[in-house]
Amino acid sequence: MIRKLLKFFTTRKVVVGAAILAVILAFCFLPPSLVVFPRNIALTFTGMPASTQTITWQTGRYSSGSRVEYTKVTDTLHSVREGTTQQVATDRGMITVHSVQLTDLEPATRYQYRVGDGLFWSSYHTFTTAPAKVESFRFLLFGDSQGNSYELWQRTLKTAYARNPDVAFMMNIGDLVDIGLSYDQWNDWFQAGQGVINTIPVMPVMGNHETYTTEWKIAQPLLYTGFFRLPSNGPKDLAGKVYSFDYSNVHFSILDSQLQEEAEWVPEMLASQQEWLKKDLAATKKRWKLVFIHRPVHHNRPSDGDEDLRDAFTPLFENYHVDVVFSGHDHIYARSYPMVGDKWTDEKGDGPVYITTGRSGKKTFGRALRKNWNTVYYNPMEQPNYLTVAVNNHSLKIEAFKLNGELIDTWEKTAD
């Protein structure tokens, strides 16, 4: 009798265990359009960093509620904020992108939060608002993270963040993914960033690969613009691609360099950005001015010259006293002398400094060349790299590191 009972319960355990495993596997391998649990959580700035925080995440097409439950980590009483949803068509079906902006937050305060629809919730994460008055801060900057896989991007990102846990936010200079119209690539990119991009804001720059389909054709970058919530202060015809924001005493201007790829949809994109940038730089009173553009206006790859970008933007960089112009695309690290037009002087000269940021992902280029205007040049063929930027009222300091921690370059500019 005892043997029969043991056999019965053992069989039951196996059946129940198998059923539970089947349910887990079914959820794990659901097509993206049927996923109900939140995934790919990311923070961005769309308002004042001291009092607001924008949070986005993704689910399948049938999840309609957008809620963030949040509280100060020192409190137990939670608040709930409702948000908006947007349906984004992908090559893996329809995805729902959820977005909530938290407002009236306290400066310099750590919050915990979770996202969901009221039934299906994420785990809890944290973020910290900026101080009301920021005396100094640092941020991380990454070159192209694209590749056919994103384990190396994950390693670069998490290593950089572990070494610099005090950074206020991070930026990626474009070509976040290799195939911009591939949902799987974006999912891998976001998943690789969890633990960082759901803890500190990520402010992206659009690259040319954000416009590529799985057949390597050109299309509108609808996944890039669909997956990120960014400031809406750029030209209307370039919404989600061109924008600016302020953090402390720094003004950040983000441009779209994809003239070749987007001309069909935005034929006046260069003139539109030129006019916008002129107003944007003229209006700011911040001590430091930084510009971010994927394609370099002074390039290192032989076949990638773009005189139109250079002619349109460099006079504005110079006239409005931009301190540094950051770029990607060439997958090398290079820092120029201060430049005016196509002329360069010594380290103390006038004009913007141009920095090409290298690569943070898997893809390398061996055909880039050192140019005469480069005071520092390094091709990160053997391992990725990242940059730290430290700012206060008196100085702007930029350091570039290899993944293993070895210093590539350090440069500092002091206020006049």
N, C-alpha and C positions, 0 to 999 in steps of 0.2 A: 504493500500500500504506500509506504513512504517513498519507495523508488518511483512509483507512478506519479505521485504528487511532485517530486523533484523534476521528473521529466516534463510534466505539464508546465510547471512554472518556468523551467529553463527554456522550453520552446516558446512560451509566451514572451519572455524577455528578449529572445532573439527576434521574434516577429515585431515587437514594439520597437526594439532598437533599430531594426531595418527600416521600419516605417518612418521613424524620426530622421534617420540618415537620408532617406529618400526625399523627405520634405526639405531638409537642409540643402541637399544637392539641387533640388528643383529651384529653390530660391537663388542659389549661387549661380546657376546657369540660365536664369531667366533672360530673355532678350531685354535690352535696355528699356524698350518702350513699355514693359510690363513691371518694372521695378517699383515697389511701393515704399521701401525704406529710403530715407535721404542719403545721397552720396555726393561726393565732389564738392564739399563745402569750401568756400573761399571768402575772404574778407577783402574789401576795397574801400577807398575813400570816395565818397560823393558829397561830403559836407565837411564841417569843421572837425578836425581830428580830435579835439579836446572834448567834444560834446556829442558826436554822432559816430555810428559805425554801421556800414552796409554789409549785409551778409547774403550770399547767394548759395544755392545748392540745386541739385537736380534729382528728379524722379522720372518714372514713366509717365505716359500720356494721361493716365486716368487719376492721377493724384492732383487734386485741385486746391487744397488748403495750404496756406503759407503762414506759418506761425513760428515765432521765436519766443521761447521762454527763457528769461534771463534774470539775474540778480547780482548784486555785488557779492564777491566771494565771502565777505564777512557777514552777510545777511542770510536769512532763511526764507523770507517772503519773496516769491517770484512775481514778476510782471510778465504779461504776454503782449506781444505786438504782432498785428496782422500785416501781411504784405501783399505782393502782387505775383501773378504767374504769367509766363509767356510760353507758348508752344513753339518749339524749334524743330524743324524737319531735318533729320539726319539720314545718313546712309544705313542706319540701323533702326529706323523708325522714328516716330514722334517722341520728343523728350520735353518734359515740363521743366522750365527753369523758374525757380522761386527766388524772390528777392524781398528783403525786409531792411528798411533803414531804421535803426534805433536812434532816437533823439533824446535830448534833455539828459544826457549822461553826465556824470560828474568827472571833471578832469583828473588825470593821474590816478585812475581807479581801475582796479582789476575786477572784471566781471566774468561770471561763468554763464554759459548758455547752451541750449540745445535747440535743434530745428526739427520741424515736422508739420504734419497736417492736423494734429490733435489726436490721432490714433497711432500712427507710426512715427516714432521719434528717433533722432540720432542719439549717440552718447553725448555727454557733456564735454564742452571745450571752454577755453578761456581766451580773453583778449584784455588789453590794457589801453585805456584812453590816454591821449597826450596830455601833458601838463598844460595848465592855462597859459603859462609863460614858459617857453622852452629856451633855456640858455644855450644848450648844446644837444646834439643828437647824432646818431649814426644810422645809415641804412646799407643794405646789401644790394649789389648790382651784379646781374648775371648776363653773360653773353648767350648766344644761341643754344638752346637746350634740346633741339630737335635730334631725332635719330630713329632707327627702326625698333628701338626699345628704350625704356626710360629708367632702367635701374641705375645707370651712371648719373643721370640727372638727379635722381633721388639721393644718391650718395653725395654728390657735390652740394646740393641744397642743404641736406641735413648736417653735413660736416661743417659747412660755413655757418649755419645757424647755431650749432653746438659750440663753436668757437666764439660766437658773437651773440650771446643770448639777450643782450641789451638793445639790439637794433630796434628801431621804431617801425620799420616796414622794409619791403624788398621790391626790387624792380627787375623786369626781364626785358631785354632790348629787342626782342622780336625773333621770329622763327622759333616760337615756343614748341611747335610740333613740326614734323616733316611734311605731313599731309594734312592741311588745314581743314579739309572737308571730310576727314575720317573721324567718326565718333570714337572708335576704339583708341586712336592715338590720343585724343583729348582725354578720354577716360583714364588712360595710362598716365598722362601728364598730371592730371588732378590727383589721382590716387597716390602717385609718387610724392606729391607735395603735402599730403595730409600729415598733420603734426606741426606744420610750419604755416602754410597758407590759410589754415583755419585758426591760427593763433596771432599772426601779424598780417597786416594788409599787403596784398600784392598789386602793384601798379604796372600793367604790361604795355609794351609797345608792339604795334603790329608789324610783322615781317612779310616778305614775299611768299614764304611757304604757307602762310595762313590762307592763301588764295588757291592752293593746289588741290585738285580732286584725286581720287584713288586711281584715275586713269592718267594722271599728270597733265590734266588740262587746267585752264584758268577759270575760276568761278568767283562769284562774290563771297567774301569771307563771313558767311552767315553764322558759322559756329563760333568764330572768335567774337563777333559782335553780340551773339546771342548768349554766350556763357559768362561774359563779364559785365558788371554794372560800373560805369565810369562817369566822371563829371560830364555834364551835357553843355559845356560852355564853348565847344568848338564849332566849326562851320556845320550848318545843318546837313549838307550833303556828305559830310564825313563824320557823322555821329558815331561815337564809340571807337573812333580811330584817332582823332585829333582832339586834344583837351589839355587843360592845365590845372594845376593845383598848387597850393601853398602849404608848406610845413615850416613852422618857426620863421626864420629869416631867409628862407630859400623859396624861389619861384621855379617851378618845374613846368616846362613846355614840351609836349609830346606831339611829334609830327608823323605823317604817313608818307613814306618814300616810294610807295609802289606805283609809280607812274606807268610803267610798262604793263603791269597786270590790271590796273583798275581804270584805265583810260576809257574803256567802253562804257562804263557805268557812271564815271565822274570825270567827264572830259575837261572840266575846268579846275581840277583838283589842285594844280600847282598855284594858279592865280588865287584860288580861294584860300589856300593855306598862307600864301604870301601876305595877303591883306589881313587875315586873321592874326598871324604872328606879329605883324607890325603893331596892331592894336594891343595885343596881349602883352608884348614886352614894354610898350610905351606906358601901359597902365600900372604896371607893378612898381612898388616902392621897396621891394625886398632887397636886402644887401647882396645876395648871391642869385645869379640867374644861370640855370642849367637847362640844356636842351637835349632831348633824346630822339633819335631818328635811326631807323634800322640800317638803311644803306649809308655808308660813309660818303660825305661830300668830298673828302680826300681819301681815295681808296688805295688798297694795297694789292688787289687782285688785278692782273693785266687786262682782263676782258670786262671789267665792271665799272668803267668810267661813266659818270652821269653828270655831264656838264650842266644840264638843266637844273638839277638840284643845287649845284654849287652856285650857279649864276643867280638863282632866285633867293637863296637863303643866306649866303655868306655876307652880303652887304648888311643884312638885318642883324646877323650875329654881331657884326663889328659896330654898327651904328648904335645899337642898344646895349653894348658892353656885356654880352654874354660871356661868362667865365669859362665854361667847359661845354663842349658838344660831345655827347656820348653816342657811339654807333655800334653796330654788330656786323653781321653778314659775311665778313671776310674770315671769320673764325681764327683770327690772330689777335694778340694784344699789341697795341702800338700807341705811343703817346707822341704827339707832335710838339715842336716848339710853338710858342705863341705865333699866330699867323694873321696877316692882313692880306686879303686877296690870295694870291698864290706865293706870297713872299713870307719868309720866316726869319726870325731874329734869334737872339739868345734866350736863355731861360727867363730872363727878367723883362723881355720885350712886351709890347702891346699886342692886343688881339686875343681872340679865343684860343684855348688849347683844345685839340681834337684827340679824343681817346676812342680807339676801337677795342672792345671789351673782351675779345677772345671767344671761348666756347665753354659752356657748362654741361653739355651733353656729349653724345657719342660721336658726332660727325666731325671729321677733320678735313682740312684743305692743305695740300702741300705746295700749291702753286702761287701762294702770295709772296710778295717781294718787299723788302725793306726799301723805303723811299727816303729821299734826302731830307725831307722835313721831319722824319721820325728821330726823336732823341732817344727813344726806347723802342725796341722791337723784339717780340718773342712769339714764336709759333708753337702753340701748345699741342704738339703732335702726340706726346707721350702720355699726357694727362690733362684733364680739364682745369679750369681756373675760375676764380671769382674775384670781385672787388668789394672793398669796404670804403664808404665815404663818410667822413667825420666833419661836422660843421659846427661852428660857433660864430659869434659876432666878429671875431678877429681873424679866423682862418678857415680854410677849406683844405682838407687833407684826404688824398686818395691813395689807397694801397691796393696792389694786385697780388694775389697769392695763387700758387699751384694748389691742387687738391691735397697734396701731402703737407701743406703748410709753409713751403718754401716761398720766400718773398721774391716777387718778380720785379716790382717797381714801387716806389713811393714818391709822391709829389705833393707839395704844399704851396698854397697861395695865401698870402696875408692881405688883410684889408688895407686899402690906401689910407 
